[in-house]
Amino acid sequence: LDDEGGQMLTALRSSLTERVTALRERWVERITSSLDEGRVLDAVRASIRPPEPSARLSAELAVRLAGAAGEAMSPDTTPEAWLALLEAVVECPVRRTVKPAGLPKGADEALLVEARKAAGHVPELARLLGIPIPPPPGPRRPVPARPAGRRAS
């Protein structure tokens, strides 16, 4: 590269670094403000989609998020809200450390089935349900693309 190309490369790298840093800071701020305002479901959902694959929550924020999610999953929570939170927790990065406070009062069999399915992702659910802790599910495998010339039957 000549001098002009080198300067352009340096400027692009700097711009990218600034942009990624700003996105990461907004992501953390969104999670933190949601927790501060008591919107646990929003905080958990925000944690699912980091601005970049290598972005991680700080240990302090991860502990806070897991604690808030566990407290929100209490017997006083409606079954619908509890199930919505469970679905979000299963996808979030702190799922293995969430300790639900209890099952919702009036939990029907469908909710219990979903809780059993999620026990591999959220180990404390197994203890809560009185079942052995299943091994964590394996990594998700991408679905292979179909060849362009073949039609689905």
C-alpha positions as a Markdown table, in Angstrom:
| # | Residue | x | y | z |
|---|---|---|---|---|
| 1 | Leu | 0.0 | 0.0 | 0.0 |
| 2 | Asp | 1.1 | 3.5 | -0.7 |
| 3 | Asp | 0.9 | 6.3 | 1.9 |
| 4 | Glu | -2.6 | 7.3 | 0.9 |
| 5 | Gly | -3.9 | 3.7 | 1.1 |
| 6 | Gly | -2.2 | 3.2 | 4.5 |
| 7 | Gln | -3.9 | 6.3 | 5.8 |
| 8 | Met | -7.3 | 5.2 | 4.5 |
| 9 | Leu | -6.8 | 1.8 | 6.1 |
| 10 | Thr | -5.9 | 3.4 | 9.4 |
| 11 | Ala | -9.0 | 5.7 | 9.2 |
| 12 | Leu | -11.3 | 2.8 | 8.3 |
| 13 | Arg | -10.0 | 0.6 | 11.2 |
| 14 | Ser | -10.4 | 3.5 | 13.6 |
| 15 | Ser | -13.9 | 4.2 | 12.4 |
| 16 | Leu | -14.9 | 0.6 | 12.7 |
| 17 | Thr | -13.5 | 0.3 | 16.2 |
| 18 | Glu | -15.4 | 3.5 | 17.3 |
| 19 | Arg | -18.6 | 2.2 | 15.8 |
| 20 | Val | -18.3 | -1.3 | 17.4 |
| 21 | Thr | -17.5 | 0.3 | 20.8 |
| 22 | Ala | -20.5 | 2.6 | 20.5 |
| 23 | Leu | -22.8 | -0.3 | 19.6 |
| 24 | Arg | -21.4 | -2.4 | 22.5 |
| 25 | Glu | -21.9 | 0.5 | 25.0 |
| 26 | Arg | -25.5 | 1.0 | 23.8 |
| 27 | Trp | -26.2 | -2.7 | 24.2 |
| 28 | Val | -24.9 | -2.7 | 27.8 |
| 29 | Glu | -26.8 | 0.5 | 28.5 |
| 30 | Arg | -30.1 | -1.0 | 27.2 |
| 31 | Ile | -29.7 | -4.0 | 29.4 |
| 32 | Thr | -28.8 | -1.9 | 32.4 |
| 33 | Ser | -31.6 | 0.6 | 32.0 |
| 34 | Ser | -34.1 | -2.2 | 31.5 |
| 35 | Leu | -33.0 | -3.8 | 34.7 |
| 36 | Asp | -33.0 | -0.5 | 36.5 |
| 37 | Glu | -36.6 | 0.1 | 35.4 |
| 38 | Gly | -37.7 | -3.5 | 36.3 |
| 39 | Arg | -38.2 | -4.6 | 32.8 |
| 40 | Val | -36.5 | -8.0 | 33.2 |
| 41 | Leu | -37.9 | -9.6 | 30.0 |
| 42 | Asp | -36.7 | -6.7 | 27.9 |
| 43 | Ala | -33.2 | -6.9 | 29.5 |
| 44 | Val | -33.0 | -10.7 | 28.9 |
| 45 | Arg | -34.2 | -10.3 | 25.3 |
| 46 | Ala | -31.6 | -7.5 | 24.7 |
| 47 | Ser | -28.8 | -9.8 | 26.0 |
| 48 | Ile | -29.6 | -12.4 | 23.4 |
| 49 | Arg | -28.4 | -10.2 | 20.5 |
| 50 | Pro | -25.0 | -8.7 | 21.2 |
| 51 | Pro | -23.8 | -6.2 | 18.6 |
| 52 | Glu | -21.0 | -8.5 | 17.6 |
| 53 | Pro | -20.3 | -12.2 | 18.1 |
| 54 | Ser | -17.4 | -11.6 | 20.5 |
| 55 | Ala | -19.3 | -9.1 | 22.8 |
| 56 | Arg | -19.7 | -10.4 | 26.3 |
| 57 | Leu | -21.5 | -9.2 | 29.4 |
| 58 | Ser | -19.3 | -8.1 | 32.3 |
| 59 | Ala | -19.4 | -10.5 | 35.2 |
| 60 | Glu | -21.2 | -8.0 | 37.4 |
| 61 | Leu | -23.9 | -7.4 | 34.7 |
| 62 | Ala | -24.3 | -11.2 | 34.1 |
| 63 | Val | -24.8 | -11.9 | 37.8 |
| 64 | Arg | -27.3 | -9.0 | 38.0 |
| 65 | Leu | -29.2 | -10.2 | 34.9 |
| 66 | Ala | -29.3 | -13.8 | 36.1 |
| 67 | Gly | -30.5 | -12.8 | 39.6 |
| 68 | Ala | -33.2 | -10.5 | 38.2 |
| 69 | Ala | -34.5 | -13.2 | 35.8 |
| 70 | Gly | -34.5 | -15.8 | 38.6 |
| 71 | Glu | -36.5 | -13.4 | 40.9 |
| 72 | Ala | -38.9 | -12.6 | 38.1 |
| 73 | Met | -39.6 | -16.3 | 37.6 |
| 74 | Ser | -41.5 | -16.5 | 40.9 |
| 75 | Pro | -44.8 | -18.2 | 42.1 |
| 76 | Asp | -46.4 | -14.7 | 42.0 |
| 77 | Thr | -45.8 | -14.3 | 38.3 |
| 78 | Thr | -48.6 | -15.2 | 35.9 |
| 79 | Pro | -48.1 | -18.4 | 34.0 |
| 80 | Glu | -48.0 | -16.5 | 30.7 |
| 81 | Ala | -45.4 | -14.0 | 31.8 |
| 82 | Trp | -43.4 | -16.8 | 33.5 |
| 83 | Leu | -43.4 | -18.8 | 30.2 |
| 84 | Ala | -42.4 | -15.8 | 28.1 |
| 85 | Leu | -39.5 | -15.2 | 30.5 |
| 86 | Leu | -38.5 | -18.8 | 30.3 |
| 87 | Glu | -38.4 | -18.7 | 26.5 |
| 88 | Ala | -36.2 | -15.7 | 26.6 |
| 89 | Val | -33.9 | -17.1 | 29.3 |
| 90 | Val | -33.3 | -20.3 | 27.3 |
| 91 | Glu | -31.7 | -18.2 | 24.6 |
| 92 | Cys | -29.8 | -15.7 | 26.8 |
| 93 | Pro | -26.1 | -16.0 | 27.7 |
| 94 | Val | -26.7 | -16.4 | 31.4 |
| 95 | Arg | -29.2 | -19.2 | 31.2 |
| 96 | Arg | -27.0 | -21.7 | 33.1 |
| 97 | Thr | -26.9 | -19.4 | 36.1 |
| 98 | Val | -30.6 | -18.4 | 36.3 |
| 99 | Lys | -32.2 | -19.8 | 39.5 |
| 100 | Pro | -36.0 | -19.5 | 39.2 |
| 101 | Ala | -37.7 | -18.6 | 42.5 |
| 102 | Gly | -40.5 | -21.0 | 41.8 |
| 103 | Leu | -43.1 | -22.2 | 39.4 |
| 104 | Pro | -46.1 | -19.9 | 38.9 |
| 105 | Lys | -49.3 | -20.7 | 40.9 |
| 106 | Gly | -51.8 | -22.4 | 38.7 |
| 107 | Ala | -49.2 | -23.8 | 36.3 |
| 108 | Asp | -50.8 | -26.1 | 33.8 |
| 109 | Glu | -49.4 | -29.2 | 32.3 |
| 110 | Ala | -48.3 | -27.3 | 29.1 |
| 111 | Leu | -46.1 | -25.0 | 31.2 |
| 112 | Leu | -44.6 | -28.0 | 33.1 |
| 113 | Val | -43.8 | -29.7 | 29.8 |
| 114 | Glu | -42.0 | -26.5 | 28.6 |
| 115 | Ala | -40.1 | -26.2 | 31.9 |
| 116 | Arg | -39.0 | -29.9 | 31.6 |
| 117 | Lys | -37.8 | -29.2 | 28.0 |
| 118 | Ala | -35.8 | -26.2 | 29.2 |
| 119 | Ala | -34.2 | -28.0 | 32.1 |
| 120 | Gly | -31.2 | -28.8 | 30.0 |
| 121 | His | -30.6 | -25.1 | 29.3 |
| 122 | Val | -31.5 | -23.9 | 32.8 |
| 123 | Pro | -30.3 | -26.6 | 35.3 |
| 124 | Glu | -32.1 | -25.0 | 38.3 |
| 125 | Leu | -35.4 | -25.8 | 36.7 |
| 126 | Ala | -34.6 | -29.5 | 37.0 |
| 127 | Arg | -34.0 | -29.1 | 40.7 |
| 128 | Leu | -37.2 | -27.1 | 41.0 |
| 129 | Leu | -39.2 | -29.8 | 39.2 |
| 130 | Gly | -37.5 | -32.6 | 41.1 |
| 131 | Ile | -36.1 | -34.3 | 38.0 |
| 132 | Pro | -32.4 | -35.3 | 37.3 |
| 133 | Ile | -30.5 | -32.5 | 35.6 |
| 134 | Pro | -30.3 | -33.5 | 31.9 |
| 135 | Pro | -27.1 | -32.8 | 30.0 |
| 136 | Pro | -27.0 | -29.5 | 28.2 |
| 137 | Pro | -28.2 | -29.7 | 24.6 |
| 138 | Gly | -25.5 | -29.8 | 22.0 |
| 139 | Pro | -24.7 | -26.9 | 19.7 |
| 140 | Arg | -27.2 | -26.1 | 17.1 |
| 141 | Arg | -26.3 | -27.3 | 13.6 |
| 142 | Pro | -27.1 | -25.1 | 10.6 |
| 143 | Val | -29.6 | -26.5 | 8.2 |
| 144 | Pro | -27.9 | -27.3 | 4.9 |
| 145 | Ala | -29.1 | -25.3 | 1.9 |
| 146 | Arg | -31.0 | -27.3 | -0.7 |
| 147 | Pro | -29.4 | -27.4 | -4.2 |
| 148 | Ala | -31.0 | -24.9 | -6.5 |
| 149 | Gly | -32.1 | -27.5 | -9.1 |
| 150 | Arg | -34.1 | -29.7 | -6.6 |
| 151 | Arg | -37.6 | -29.0 | -5.4 |
| 152 | Ala | -38.9 | -30.0 | -2.0 |
| 153 | Ser | -41.3 | -32.9 | -2.2 |
